[in-house]
């Protein structure tokens, strides 16, 4: 209420009183004065009461006016606060818009990065090309050694018997080696989706000697280059002896000697690979050898003859072959066929391998059978001045069979074992030439003759396993027993039976991602034709070997 309203109310009350009082007084003159006085007093009392009530109303009006003023002041403050809040709200809105814009920009950038990453991943997944490899080297000491070769994965090994007549084998040697657990290698592989559920795959893999950088080339090691020729005045003296160490002669200087193939496959059907394929026997032993198929500490890793070739080392890799690989749940099927044609001999190295197996997380069983005719087996040459450098190869027919088992009774323990049998027999093709001009194999002059002696059966038993003491520590132990049957040569020399017993022990410690340090030990014991009572198969004369051999080494392996 305003001040003007207040004055108007007060004026109205005063006028009413000024009129009412004289009127009341005049009315009282006609009556009894006492009664009039009493009435006037009563009226005055009533008037006073009205005045008091009016005053109360006025006071209330004043209070209401004061309250209204406060409300107006508060309202003004609220209006001001509202304006300030509105200004702040506008600022907040601007900030929110800025944040939203920033988040959108960030999301757009993230989307762009994700799209680029997805595109890169899509390209990588689409091409499926991968560069991979293993670098493995160390130092080892061996009790007896053949002549080492610098072009292969290992320069010495304890599996093959060492003749007591070889001077270098009489004492121990300590050397740097390549490939204690795995042959050093590099490769390129791919798995590309080409649509309609089909995938194209390929693998190109090369093995090399890490300490020297040379390609694996056992053919050169075996070509008789280790003979000795000395000249004193006008006299020339030659020393002839068996060439260097017997290693996996399937690797003979090829750029992609370990494998080279291209294939096409489909899920649920399998993959067909064409080219130079690995033998399924070696594939199976890679997962079932108790000593991890270590290249320097397991018989199966050292020797291609028993470790994948089914009696002939050269057959660990199959040139000119087709290989079918499939898996149906826990069942695996592999079949390989080699067309043959090595060294210009159409039927050489012709044959097939079949593997059927079952494997789950707790148990595995594999069966492999192979049959080849006219398989070329490289032989060491006797060095001479007139023919210092060539291979002396022999053709065999060979059949092999492998049964391998493994079980995993606990998460850390894996038990492995099996039996392998092969027999070398006369080949389907008869060759009688002995001239060094017969042909070339692996770029080296070679003679080719057919095997003419009796059947050579070999039985192999193996058992062992590995145990993980921790995520970083693994120990593998393997026992091997090789029984070589007796036979007669074409000249009727009786070659006695022989045997080799091996123990392999490997300690492997994981240093970090893809890197491990290991210690390996292998002990070999030779008996019969393989030991001290061995005879020459050409003359029948005694040609004793050392009865034991052993090797201890330690190395570093890195995978990429």
C-alpha positions as CSV (number, residue, x, y, z in Angstrom):
1,X,0.0,0.0,0.0
2,X,1.3,3.5,-0.9
3,X,1.5,6.5,1.4
4,X,-1.4,8.2,-0.5
5,X,-3.7,5.4,0.2
6,X,-2.8,5.6,3.9
7,X,-3.6,9.3,4.1
8,X,-6.9,8.8,2.4
9,X,-8.0,6.2,4.9
10,X,-7.1,8.4,7.8
11,X,-8.9,11.4,6.4
12,X,-12.1,9.4,5.8
13,X,-12.1,8.3,9.4
14,X,-11.6,11.8,10.7
15,X,-14.5,13.2,8.7
16,X,-16.8,10.4,9.8
17,X,-16.0,11.2,13.4
18,X,-16.5,14.9,13.0
19,X,-19.9,14.5,11.6
20,X,-21.0,11.7,14.0
21,X,-20.1,13.6,17.2
22,X,-22.0,16.9,16.6
23,X,-25.0,15.0,15.4
24,X,-25.1,12.9,18.4
25,X,-24.7,16.0,20.6
26,X,-27.7,17.7,18.9
27,X,-29.9,14.7,19.3
28,X,-29.2,14.7,23.0
29,X,-30.6,18.2,23.6
30,X,-34.2,17.1,23.3
31,X,-33.8,14.4,25.9
32,X,-32.9,14.1,29.4
33,X,-29.4,15.5,29.8
34,X,-28.2,12.7,32.1
35,X,-29.5,10.1,29.7
36,X,-27.9,12.0,26.9
37,X,-24.6,12.2,28.7
38,X,-24.8,8.5,29.4
39,X,-25.6,7.9,25.8
40,X,-22.8,10.2,24.6
41,X,-20.3,8.4,26.9
42,X,-21.4,5.2,25.4
43,X,-21.1,6.5,21.9
44,X,-17.7,8.0,22.7
45,X,-16.7,4.6,24.0
46,X,-17.9,2.9,20.9
47,X,-16.2,5.6,18.8
48,X,-13.0,5.1,20.7
49,X,-13.3,1.4,20.1
50,X,-13.8,2.1,16.4
51,X,-10.8,4.4,16.4
52,X,-8.8,1.6,18.1
53,X,-9.9,-0.9,15.5
54,X,-9.2,1.6,12.8
55,X,-5.7,2.2,14.3
56,X,-5.2,-1.5,14.4
57,X,-6.1,-1.7,10.8
58,X,-3.8,1.2,10.0
59,X,-1.0,-0.6,11.9
60,X,-1.7,-3.7,10.0
61,X,-1.7,-1.8,6.8
62,X,1.6,-0.2,7.7
63,X,3.0,-3.7,8.4
64,X,1.7,-5.0,5.2
65,X,3.1,-2.0,3.4
66,X,6.5,-2.7,5.0
67,X,6.2,-6.4,4.1
68,X,5.3,-5.5,0.6
69,X,8.3,-3.2,0.4
70,X,10.5,-6.1,1.6
71,X,8.8,-8.3,-0.9
72,X,9.5,-5.8,-3.6
73,X,13.1,-5.5,-2.5
74,X,13.4,-9.3,-2.4
75,X,11.7,-9.5,-5.8
76,X,14.2,-7.0,-7.1
77,X,17.0,-9.1,-5.7
78,X,15.4,-12.2,-7.2
79,X,15.2,-10.4,-10.5
80,X,18.8,-9.5,-10.2
81,X,19.8,-13.0,-9.2
82,X,17.7,-14.4,-12.0
83,X,19.5,-12.2,-14.4
84,X,22.8,-13.3,-13.0
85,X,21.7,-17.0,-13.2
86,X,20.5,-16.4,-16.7
87,X,23.9,-14.9,-17.6
88,X,25.6,-17.8,-15.9
89,X,23.2,-20.2,-17.6
90,X,24.2,-18.7,-20.9
91,X,27.8,-19.2,-20.0
92,X,27.2,-22.8,-19.0
93,X,25.2,-23.3,-22.2
94,X,28.1,-21.9,-24.2
95,X,30.5,-24.1,-22.2
96,X,28.3,-27.2,-22.8
97,X,28.2,-26.4,-26.5
98,X,31.9,-26.0,-26.5
99,X,32.4,-29.3,-24.6
100,X,29.9,-31.0,-26.9
101,X,31.7,-29.7,-29.9
102,X,35.0,-30.8,-28.4
103,X,33.6,-34.3,-27.6
104,X,32.2,-34.5,-31.1
105,X,35.5,-33.6,-32.5
106,X,37.2,-36.1,-30.3
107,X,34.6,-38.8,-31.2
108,X,35.1,-37.9,-34.9
109,X,38.8,-38.2,-34.4
110,X,38.4,-41.5,-32.6
111,X,36.1,-42.7,-35.3
112,X,38.6,-41.7,-37.9
113,X,41.4,-43.5,-36.0
114,X,39.2,-46.5,-35.5
115,X,38.3,-46.5,-39.2
116,X,42.0,-46.2,-40.1
117,X,42.9,-49.0,-37.7
118,X,40.1,-51.1,-38.9
119,X,41.2,-50.5,-42.5
120,X,44.8,-51.4,-41.6
121,X,43.6,-54.4,-39.7
122,X,41.4,-55.3,-42.6
123,X,44.2,-55.0,-45.1
124,X,46.5,-57.0,-42.8
125,X,43.9,-59.6,-42.2
126,X,43.0,-59.7,-45.8
127,X,46.6,-60.2,-46.9
128,X,47.4,-62.4,-43.9
129,X,51.2,-62.0,-44.7
130,X,53.5,-62.6,-41.7
131,X,57.3,-62.5,-41.4
132,X,58.5,-64.9,-38.8
133,X,61.6,-66.7,-37.6
134,X,63.8,-68.3,-34.9
135,X,67.3,-67.4,-33.9
136,X,69.0,-70.1,-31.8
137,X,72.7,-70.4,-30.9
138,X,74.9,-71.4,-28.0
139,X,78.0,-73.3,-26.9
140,X,78.4,-77.0,-26.3
141,X,81.0,-79.6,-25.4
142,X,80.9,-83.0,-27.0
143,X,82.7,-86.2,-25.9
144,X,83.5,-87.4,-29.5
145,X,82.8,-85.7,-32.8
146,X,82.8,-86.3,-36.5
147,X,84.3,-83.6,-38.7
148,X,82.1,-80.6,-38.2
149,X,80.5,-78.7,-41.1
150,X,80.1,-74.9,-41.0
151,X,77.1,-74.8,-43.4
152,X,74.6,-76.7,-41.3
153,X,72.4,-76.2,-38.3
154,X,74.7,-78.1,-35.9
155,X,78.4,-78.5,-36.3
156,X,78.5,-81.7,-34.2
157,X,76.1,-84.1,-32.5
158,X,76.1,-87.2,-30.3
159,X,73.6,-89.5,-32.1
160,X,75.6,-91.0,-35.0
161,X,78.4,-93.5,-34.0
162,X,81.9,-92.0,-34.3
163,X,84.7,-94.3,-35.6
164,X,87.6,-94.8,-33.4
165,X,89.8,-94.3,-36.5
166,X,88.8,-90.7,-37.0
167,X,91.4,-88.6,-35.3
168,X,89.2,-85.6,-34.6
169,X,86.8,-87.9,-32.8
170,X,89.3,-89.1,-30.2
171,X,89.0,-86.0,-28.0
172,X,86.3,-83.8,-26.9
173,X,85.4,-80.5,-28.5
174,X,83.9,-77.3,-27.4
175,X,82.3,-75.2,-30.1
176,X,79.6,-72.7,-30.9
177,X,76.6,-74.3,-32.4
178,X,73.5,-73.2,-34.3
179,X,70.0,-74.6,-33.4
180,X,70.1,-76.2,-30.0
181,X,66.3,-76.4,-29.7
182,X,65.4,-75.2,-33.3
183,X,67.3,-74.7,-36.5
184,X,67.6,-70.9,-37.0
185,X,65.3,-69.8,-39.8
186,X,63.2,-67.0,-41.3
187,X,60.1,-67.3,-43.3
188,X,57.1,-65.6,-44.9
189,X,53.6,-67.1,-44.6
190,X,50.1,-65.9,-45.5
191,X,46.5,-66.8,-45.1
192,X,44.2,-64.7,-47.3
193,X,40.4,-64.8,-47.5
194,X,39.4,-64.8,-51.2
195,X,35.7,-65.1,-50.7
196,X,33.1,-67.9,-50.8
197,X,34.7,-69.4,-47.7
198,X,38.0,-70.0,-49.5
199,X,41.4,-69.1,-48.3
200,X,44.7,-69.0,-50.1
201,X,47.8,-69.9,-48.0
202,X,51.5,-70.1,-48.6
203,X,54.8,-70.6,-46.7
204,X,58.4,-69.9,-47.7
205,X,60.9,-70.9,-45.1
206,X,64.7,-70.8,-45.1
207,X,67.1,-72.3,-42.7
208,X,70.6,-70.9,-42.0
209,X,73.6,-71.3,-39.7
210,X,73.5,-68.4,-37.3
211,X,77.2,-68.3,-36.3
212,X,78.3,-68.1,-40.0
213,X,75.3,-66.7,-41.8
214,X,75.3,-69.5,-44.4
215,X,72.3,-71.4,-45.7
216,X,71.8,-75.0,-44.4
217,X,73.8,-77.2,-46.8
218,X,74.4,-80.7,-45.8
219,X,75.2,-81.8,-49.3
220,X,78.4,-79.7,-49.3
221,X,79.3,-81.2,-45.9
222,X,78.9,-84.7,-47.4
223,X,80.6,-84.1,-50.7
224,X,84.1,-85.1,-49.6
225,X,85.6,-81.7,-49.2
226,X,87.3,-82.6,-45.9
227,X,90.1,-84.8,-47.2
228,X,93.7,-83.8,-46.6
229,X,96.3,-83.2,-49.4
230,X,99.8,-82.3,-48.4
231,X,102.8,-81.8,-50.7
232,X,106.4,-82.1,-49.6
233,X,108.9,-81.6,-52.4
234,X,107.8,-83.7,-55.3
235,X,105.7,-86.1,-53.2
236,X,102.0,-85.7,-52.7
237,X,100.3,-87.5,-49.9
238,X,96.5,-87.8,-49.6
239,X,94.5,-88.9,-46.6
240,X,91.1,-90.3,-47.5
241,X,88.3,-90.6,-44.9
242,X,84.6,-90.3,-44.6
243,X,83.4,-86.7,-45.1
244,X,81.8,-84.5,-42.5
245,X,79.1,-85.1,-40.0
246,X,75.9,-86.8,-41.0
247,X,73.0,-84.4,-40.5
248,X,69.6,-83.7,-42.1
249,X,70.5,-84.0,-45.8
250,X,67.1,-82.7,-46.9
251,X,68.5,-79.2,-46.4
252,X,71.1,-78.7,-49.2
253,X,71.5,-75.1,-49.9
254,X,68.0,-74.3,-51.2
255,X,66.9,-70.7,-50.6
256,X,63.6,-72.0,-49.1
257,X,64.9,-75.4,-48.1
258,X,62.7,-75.9,-45.1
259,X,59.4,-75.5,-47.0
260,X,58.0,-73.7,-50.0
261,X,54.4,-74.2,-51.0
262,X,51.1,-72.5,-51.9
263,X,47.7,-73.9,-51.0
264,X,44.0,-73.3,-51.0
265,X,41.5,-74.3,-48.3
266,X,38.1,-74.0,-46.9
267,X,36.8,-74.4,-43.3
268,X,35.3,-77.8,-42.7
269,X,37.0,-79.3,-45.8
270,X,40.7,-78.8,-45.4
271,X,43.7,-77.3,-47.2
272,X,45.6,-78.6,-50.3
273,X,49.2,-77.5,-50.4
274,X,51.4,-77.8,-53.5
275,X,55.2,-77.5,-53.6
276,X,58.0,-78.5,-51.2
277,X,56.1,-79.8,-48.1
278,X,57.2,-81.2,-44.8
279,X,56.7,-84.9,-44.2
280,X,53.8,-85.7,-41.9
281,X,56.0,-88.0,-39.9
282,X,58.1,-85.0,-38.8
283,X,55.0,-82.9,-38.2
284,X,53.7,-85.5,-35.7
285,X,57.0,-86.0,-33.9
286,X,57.2,-82.2,-33.5
287,X,54.4,-82.5,-30.9
288,X,55.0,-86.1,-29.6
289,X,58.8,-86.2,-29.1
290,X,59.5,-86.2,-25.3
291,X,62.6,-84.1,-25.7
292,X,60.8,-81.4,-27.8
293,X,62.4,-82.6,-31.0
294,X,65.4,-80.4,-30.0
295,X,67.9,-80.1,-32.9
296,X,71.0,-80.9,-30.8
297,X,69.6,-82.8,-27.8
298,X,67.0,-85.2,-29.2
299,X,67.6,-88.0,-31.7
300,X,64.5,-87.0,-33.6
301,X,65.8,-83.5,-33.9
302,X,69.3,-84.4,-34.9
303,X,68.5,-87.1,-37.5
304,X,66.2,-86.6,-40.4
305,X,66.3,-90.3,-41.0
306,X,64.3,-91.1,-37.9
307,X,62.9,-87.7,-37.2
308,X,60.7,-87.2,-40.2
309,X,62.1,-89.1,-43.2
310,X,60.8,-92.5,-42.3
311,X,64.2,-94.1,-43.0
312,X,65.6,-91.6,-45.5
313,X,66.7,-88.2,-44.3
314,X,66.0,-86.5,-47.6
315,X,62.3,-87.4,-47.3
316,X,61.8,-85.1,-44.3
317,X,60.9,-82.5,-47.1
318,X,59.0,-83.7,-50.1
319,X,59.7,-81.9,-53.4
320,X,57.1,-81.8,-56.1
321,X,54.4,-82.9,-53.7
322,X,50.7,-82.3,-52.9
323,X,49.7,-82.3,-49.2
324,X,46.2,-82.3,-47.8
325,X,45.7,-81.2,-44.2
326,X,42.3,-81.2,-42.4
327,X,40.8,-81.2,-38.9
328,X,37.3,-82.3,-38.0
329,X,36.7,-81.5,-34.4
330,X,39.4,-83.5,-32.5
331,X,40.2,-85.7,-35.5
332,X,43.1,-84.7,-37.8
333,X,43.8,-86.1,-41.3
334,X,46.9,-85.5,-43.4
335,X,47.9,-87.1,-46.7
336,X,50.9,-86.3,-48.9
337,X,51.9,-87.5,-52.3
338,X,55.3,-86.8,-53.9
339,X,55.3,-87.0,-57.7
340,X,59.1,-87.6,-57.7
341,X,61.6,-86.7,-60.4
342,X,64.7,-85.7,-58.3
343,X,68.1,-85.6,-60.0
344,X,66.6,-86.2,-63.4
345,X,65.3,-89.6,-62.4
346,X,61.6,-89.6,-63.1
347,X,60.6,-92.1,-60.4
348,X,63.1,-90.9,-57.7
349,X,61.6,-90.0,-54.4
350,X,58.1,-91.0,-55.5
351,X,55.6,-92.0,-52.8
352,X,53.0,-91.1,-50.2
353,X,52.4,-90.5,-46.5
354,X,49.1,-90.8,-44.6
355,X,48.4,-89.6,-41.1
356,X,45.2,-90.0,-39.0
357,X,45.0,-88.9,-35.4
358,X,42.8,-87.8,-32.5
359,X,43.8,-85.1,-30.0
360,X,42.1,-83.1,-27.3
361,X,43.3,-81.2,-24.3
362,X,43.9,-84.4,-22.3
363,X,44.9,-87.1,-24.8
364,X,46.4,-87.6,-28.2
365,X,47.1,-90.5,-30.6
366,X,48.6,-90.4,-34.0
367,X,49.2,-93.1,-36.7
368,X,51.4,-92.4,-39.7
369,X,52.3,-94.7,-42.6
370,X,54.6,-93.9,-45.5
371,X,55.9,-95.7,-48.6
372,X,58.4,-94.5,-51.1
373,X,60.3,-96.0,-54.0
374,X,63.6,-95.1,-55.4
375,X,64.3,-92.7,-52.5
376,X,67.7,-91.0,-52.9
377,X,69.9,-91.3,-49.8
378,X,72.9,-89.1,-49.9
379,X,76.2,-90.9,-49.0
380,X,79.5,-89.6,-47.9
381,X,82.3,-89.7,-50.5
382,X,85.8,-91.0,-50.0
383,X,88.0,-88.0,-50.8
384,X,90.8,-88.4,-53.4
385,X,92.9,-86.2,-55.6
386,X,91.1,-87.2,-58.8
387,X,87.6,-86.8,-57.4
388,X,87.7,-84.6,-54.4
389,X,84.1,-83.2,-54.6
390,X,81.0,-85.2,-55.2
391,X,78.1,-87.1,-53.6
392,X,77.8,-90.8,-53.6
393,X,74.0,-91.5,-53.6
394,X,72.1,-94.7,-53.3
395,X,68.5,-95.5,-54.2
396,X,66.2,-97.4,-51.8
397,X,62.6,-98.4,-51.5
398,X,61.5,-97.6,-48.0
399,X,58.3,-98.2,-45.9
400,X,57.7,-96.6,-42.5
401,X,55.2,-96.6,-39.7
402,X,54.8,-94.4,-36.6
403,X,52.4,-94.7,-33.6
404,X,52.6,-91.8,-31.1
405,X,50.7,-91.1,-27.9
406,X,50.6,-88.4,-25.4
407,X,48.5,-87.7,-22.2
408,X,48.1,-84.7,-20.0
409,X,47.2,-85.9,-16.5
410,X,47.7,-82.5,-15.0
411,X,48.0,-78.9,-16.3
412,X,51.8,-79.0,-15.9
413,X,52.6,-82.6,-16.8
414,X,52.6,-84.0,-20.3
415,X,53.6,-87.7,-21.0
416,X,54.7,-88.8,-24.4
417,X,55.7,-92.0,-26.1
418,X,55.5,-94.2,-29.2
419,X,57.0,-96.6,-31.7
420,X,58.5,-96.1,-35.1
421,X,59.5,-98.8,-37.6
422,X,61.1,-98.5,-41.1
423,X,62.8,-100.8,-43.5
424,X,65.3,-100.1,-46.3
425,X,64.9,-102.5,-49.2
426,X,66.1,-102.8,-52.8
427,X,64.7,-100.1,-55.0
428,X,62.3,-100.6,-57.9
429,X,64.8,-99.0,-60.3
430,X,68.2,-100.7,-60.9
431,X,71.2,-98.4,-61.5
432,X,74.7,-99.8,-61.7
433,X,76.7,-96.8,-62.8
434,X,79.5,-95.5,-60.5
435,X,80.7,-92.6,-62.6
436,X,80.9,-89.1,-61.1
437,X,79.3,-87.9,-64.4
438,X,76.0,-89.6,-63.5
439,X,74.3,-86.4,-62.8
440,X,73.9,-83.4,-60.5
441,X,72.0,-83.1,-57.3
442,X,71.8,-79.8,-55.3
443,X,74.3,-78.4,-57.8
444,X,76.9,-81.0,-56.8
445,X,78.2,-83.9,-59.1
446,X,76.9,-87.2,-57.8
447,X,76.9,-90.9,-58.6
448,X,73.7,-92.9,-58.3
449,X,73.6,-96.6,-57.6
450,X,70.8,-98.9,-56.4
451,X,70.9,-100.6,-53.1
452,X,71.6,-104.3,-53.5
453,X,72.0,-105.6,-49.9
454,X,69.4,-107.3,-47.7
455,X,66.5,-105.6,-46.0
456,X,67.5,-103.3,-43.1
457,X,64.8,-103.1,-40.5
458,X,64.9,-100.6,-37.7
459,X,62.6,-100.4,-34.6
460,X,62.5,-97.3,-32.4
461,X,60.8,-97.0,-29.0
462,X,60.6,-93.7,-27.1
463,X,59.0,-92.5,-23.9
464,X,59.2,-89.5,-21.6
465,X,57.6,-86.1,-21.2
466,X,57.9,-82.6,-19.9
467,X,56.9,-80.8,-16.7
468,X,56.2,-77.1,-16.1
469,X,57.5,-76.2,-12.6
470,X,56.3,-72.7,-13.1
471,X,55.1,-70.5,-16.0
472,X,58.8,-69.8,-16.8
473,X,60.5,-73.2,-16.1
474,X,60.0,-76.4,-18.1
475,X,62.0,-79.6,-17.9
476,X,61.8,-82.3,-20.6
477,X,63.1,-85.8,-20.4
478,X,63.2,-88.5,-23.1
479,X,64.4,-92.1,-23.3
480,X,65.0,-93.7,-26.8
481,X,65.9,-97.2,-27.8
482,X,67.0,-98.0,-31.4
483,X,67.2,-101.6,-32.6
484,X,68.9,-102.1,-36.0
485,X,68.4,-105.6,-37.5
486,X,71.0,-107.8,-38.9
487,X,71.3,-108.3,-42.7
488,X,73.6,-109.7,-45.4
489,X,75.3,-107.6,-48.0
490,X,75.3,-108.5,-51.7
491,X,78.7,-110.0,-51.3
492,X,77.4,-112.2,-48.5
493,X,79.0,-110.3,-45.6
494,X,76.8,-110.8,-42.4
495,X,76.3,-107.5,-40.8
496,X,75.3,-107.9,-37.1
497,X,72.5,-106.2,-35.4
498,X,73.2,-103.0,-33.5
499,X,71.6,-100.7,-31.1
500,X,71.6,-97.1,-29.8
501,X,70.2,-96.0,-26.4
502,X,69.8,-92.3,-25.8
503,X,68.8,-90.2,-22.8
504,X,67.9,-86.5,-23.4
505,X,67.4,-83.9,-20.7
506,X,66.4,-80.2,-21.4
507,X,66.0,-77.3,-19.0
508,X,64.2,-74.3,-20.5
509,X,63.7,-70.9,-18.8
510,X,61.6,-68.2,-20.3
511,X,63.4,-64.9,-20.0
512,X,60.7,-62.7,-21.5
513,X,58.3,-62.5,-24.4
514,X,59.5,-64.9,-27.2
515,X,62.9,-65.4,-25.6
516,X,64.2,-68.3,-23.6
517,X,67.5,-69.7,-22.2
518,X,68.1,-73.4,-22.1
519,X,70.5,-76.1,-21.1
520,X,70.5,-79.4,-22.9
521,X,72.2,-82.8,-22.3
522,X,72.2,-86.0,-24.3
523,X,73.9,-89.3,-23.7
524,X,74.2,-92.1,-26.2
525,X,75.3,-95.7,-25.8
526,X,76.2,-97.8,-28.8
527,X,76.2,-101.6,-29.1
528,X,76.8,-104.3,-31.8
529,X,77.2,-102.9,-35.3
530,X,76.8,-99.4,-34.0
531,X,79.4,-99.8,-31.2
532,X,82.8,-101.2,-30.6
533,X,82.1,-104.5,-32.4
534,X,81.1,-102.8,-35.7
535,X,82.5,-104.1,-39.0
536,X,83.1,-102.7,-42.4
537,X,80.1,-103.5,-44.7
538,X,82.4,-103.6,-47.7
539,X,85.2,-105.9,-46.4
540,X,83.9,-107.4,-43.2
541,X,86.9,-106.2,-41.3
542,X,86.6,-104.8,-37.8
543,X,85.8,-101.1,-37.8
544,X,85.0,-100.2,-34.1
545,X,83.1,-97.1,-33.0
546,X,83.2,-95.4,-29.6
547,X,80.8,-97.1,-27.3
548,X,79.4,-93.9,-25.8
549,X,79.1,-90.2,-26.6
550,X,77.5,-87.3,-24.9
551,X,77.0,-83.6,-25.3
552,X,76.2,-80.7,-22.9
553,X,75.3,-77.3,-24.2
554,X,73.5,-74.0,-23.3
555,X,72.0,-71.5,-25.6
556,X,69.6,-68.6,-26.3
557,X,66.5,-68.8,-28.5
558,X,64.5,-65.8,-29.8
559,X,61.3,-66.2,-31.8
560,X,59.7,-63.4,-33.9
